[in-house]
Amino acid sequence: MYYHGSASKNLQIPLGRSIQLGLKSDYVSQTFTGIWVPELELGHNLTLAFSMSLPLQHLRASVDVRRFGISDSDSGLGDIVFGPMLGWRSASGTTFASASLRIFAPTGNYDPNAIANIGTNYWTFSPNFSFTTVNPETGLEFDLTAGIDFNTRNSATDYTSGALAHVDAAVIQHFNKQFGVGIFGSILYQLQDDKGVLADRLDGFKGRSFAIGPMLKYTGGSEANPINASLSWAPEFGVKNRMKGNAFYLNVSGKF
């Protein structure tokens, strides 16, 4: 993932123990995720799995301070994500659904006096639901993932970010067994006000953003061990109390 964004020069943003103006950032994240599926006979086409993600990240950020820019950067292992997943597939093999609990552990670097931090310094618990269906006759695929992030308090700043709902969806037209083209969209919508001294000064600092853009998908490998890849671009709009920018995603997955 690569993201480049900036906030309005007049937008006050809480960073660590202070409020800053004119935030800009470039963010690169290379995440390695493993999913283990134990051999269990659950019946009803159900599957239990466990996942763990290790993100290697680089963040460069800058702010305007009395018209003199101050920049900072941070690199390394970010917040590790792990949790269980319960999956289901239809008898025809054309529809899939899963429910998961993603747990973000505060393993990344964090300095409350820094501008750039790849860690959050708090735990996040995120229940998610995913759904995919493919029409084998028309080659049309629909993907949907929705969840809510519940955050604990940042002990270094006494700041709690409010619950955040997120929805990602894609409609893809497959032209053959290998290639497909579609539209990708996402919604980030904060459900609760932030809590803390800085949050009170900023009237809760509830944020939102929307994004929509093109997506390419490729499927290769064998039927028993497929390899899937997707490339998408998500330019943001309708942003409030967040940075506005562009995100690029490259996802590659394989089954062994």
Residue pairs with C-beta under 8 A, 6 or more apart in sequence:
1 27
1 28
1 29
1 30
1 31
1 247
1 248
1 249
1 250
2 26
2 27
2 28
2 247
2 248
3 25
3 26
3 27
3 28
3 245
3 246
3 247
3 248
4 25
4 26
4 27
4 245
4 246
5 24
5 25
5 236
5 243
5 244
5 245
5 246
6 22
6 23
6 24
6 25
6 243
6 244
6 245
7 13
7 22
7 23
7 24
7 242
7 243
7 244
9 21
9 22
9 64
10 21
11 21
11 23
11 241
12 19
12 20
12 21
12 202
13 19
13 20
13 21
13 23
13 241
14 20
14 159
14 194
14 196
14 198
14 199
14 202
14 205
15 23
15 63
15 115
16 111
16 112
16 113
16 114
16 115
16 117
16 156
16 157
17 112
17 113
17 156
17 157
17 198
18 198
19 198
19 201
19 202
20 63
20 64
20 65
20 115
21 63
21 64
21 65
22 62
22 63
22 64
22 69
23 61
23 62
23 63
23 243
24 61
24 62
24 63
24 243
25 59
25 60
25 61
25 62
25 116
25 243
26 59
26 60
26 61
27 57
27 58
27 59
27 60
28 57
28 58
28 59
29 55
29 56
29 57
29 58
29 78
30 55
30 56
30 57
31 53
31 54
31 55
31 56
32 53
32 54
32 55
32 56
33 51
33 52
33 53
33 54
33 81
34 51
34 52
35 49
35 50
35 51
35 85
36 49
36 50
36 51
37 47
37 48
37 49
38 48
38 49
38 50
40 47
40 48
42 48
44 88
45 88
45 89
45 90
45 91
46 86
46 87
46 88
47 86
47 87
47 88
47 89
48 84
48 85
48 86
48 87
49 84
49 85
49 86
49 87
50 82
50 83
50 84
50 85
51 81
51 82
51 83
51 85
51 100
51 102
52 80
52 81
52 82
53 80
53 81
53 82
54 77
54 80
55 77
55 78
55 79
55 80
55 81
55 108
56 76
56 77
56 78
57 74
57 75
57 76
57 77
57 78
57 108
57 118
58 73
58 74
58 75
58 118
59 73
59 74
59 75
59 116
59 117
59 118
60 71
60 72
60 73
60 116
61 71
61 72
61 73
61 115
61 116
62 69
62 70
62 71
62 72
62 115
63 69
63 70
63 115
70 115
71 115
72 114
72 115
72 116
73 116
74 109
74 114
74 116
74 117
74 118
75 118
76 108
76 109
76 118
77 107
77 108
77 118
78 107
78 108
78 118
78 119
79 104
79 105
79 106
79 107
79 108
79 118
79 119
79 120
79 124
80 104
80 105
80 107
81 102
81 103
81 104
81 105
82 102
82 103
82 105
83 100
83 101
83 102
83 103
84 100
84 101
85 98
85 99
85 100
86 98
86 99
86 100
87 96
87 97
87 98
88 96
88 97
88 98
89 95
89 96
89 97
90 96
94 133
94 134
94 135
94 136
95 131
95 132
95 133
95 134
96 130
96 131
96 132
96 133
97 129
97 130
97 131
97 132
98 129
98 130
99 127
99 128
99 129
99 130
100 127
100 128
100 129
100 130
101 125
101 126
101 127
101 128
102 124
102 125
102 126
102 127
102 128
102 147
103 123
103 124
103 125
103 126
104 120
104 123
104 124
104 125
104 126
104 149
105 123
106 119
106 120
106 121
106 122
106 123
107 119
108 117
108 118
108 119
108 120
109 117
109 118
109 119
110 117
110 119
110 120
110 121
110 156
111 117
112 121
112 156
112 157
120 151
120 154
121 154
121 155
121 156
121 157
122 151
122 152
122 153
122 154
122 155
122 160
122 161
123 151
123 152
124 149
124 150
124 151
124 152
125 149
125 150
126 147
126 148
126 149
126 150
127 147
127 148
128 145
128 146
128 147
129 145
129 146
129 147
130 143
130 144
130 145
130 146
131 142
131 143
131 144
131 145
132 141
132 142
132 143
132 144
133 141
133 142
134 140
134 141
134 142
134 174
135 141
139 173
139 174
139 175
139 176
139 180
140 171
140 172
140 173
140 174
141 170
141 171
141 172
141 173
141 174
141 180
141 182
142 169
142 170
142 171
142 172
143 168
143 169
143 170
143 171
143 172
144 167
144 168
144 169
145 167
145 168
145 169
146 165
146 166
146 167
146 168
147 165
147 166
148 163
148 164
148 165
148 166
148 191
149 163
149 164
149 165
149 166
150 163
151 160
151 161
151 162
151 163
151 164
152 160
153 159
153 160
153 195
154 160
154 161
157 196
157 198
158 196
158 197
159 194
159 195
159 196
159 197
159 198
159 199
160 194
160 195
160 196
160 199
161 194
162 190
162 191
162 192
162 193
162 194
162 195
162 204
162 206
163 190
163 191
163 192
164 188
164 189
164 190
164 191
165 187
165 188
165 189
165 190
165 191
166 186
166 187
166 188
166 189
167 186
167 187
168 184
168 185
168 186
169 184
169 185
169 186
170 182
170 183
170 184
170 185
170 215
170 232
171 182
171 183
172 180
172 181
172 182
172 215
172 217
173 180
173 181
173 182
174 180
174 217
175 181
177 219
178 218
178 219
178 220
179 216
179 217
179 218
180 216
180 217
180 218
180 219
181 214
181 215
181 216
181 217
182 214
182 215
182 216
182 217
183 212
183 213
183 214
183 215
184 212
184 213
184 214
184 215
184 232
184 233
184 234
185 210
185 211
185 212
185 213
185 234
186 210
186 211
186 212
186 234
187 208
187 209
187 210
188 207
188 208
188 209
188 210
188 242
189 208
190 206
190 207
190 208
190 241
192 206
193 199
193 203
193 204
193 205
193 206
194 202
194 204
194 205
194 206
198 205
199 205
202 241
205 241
206 240
206 241
207 239
207 240
207 241
207 242
208 238
208 239
208 240
208 241
208 242
209 236
209 237
209 238
209 239
209 240
209 242
209 244
210 236
210 237
210 238
210 239
211 234
211 235
211 236
211 237
211 247
212 234
212 235
212 237
213 232
213 233
213 234
213 235
214 232
214 233
215 230
215 231
215 232
215 233
216 230
216 231
216 232
217 228
217 229
217 230
218 228
218 229
218 230
219 226
219 227
219 228
219 229
220 226
220 227
220 229
221 227
221 254
224 255
225 254
225 255
225 256
226 254
226 255
227 252
227 253
227 254
228 251
228 252
228 253
228 254
229 250
229 251
229 252
229 253
230 249
230 250
230 251
231 248
231 249
231 250
231 251
232 248
232 249
233 246
233 247
233 248
233 249
234 246
234 247
234 248
234 249
235 245
235 246
235 247
236 244
236 245
236 246
236 247
237 244
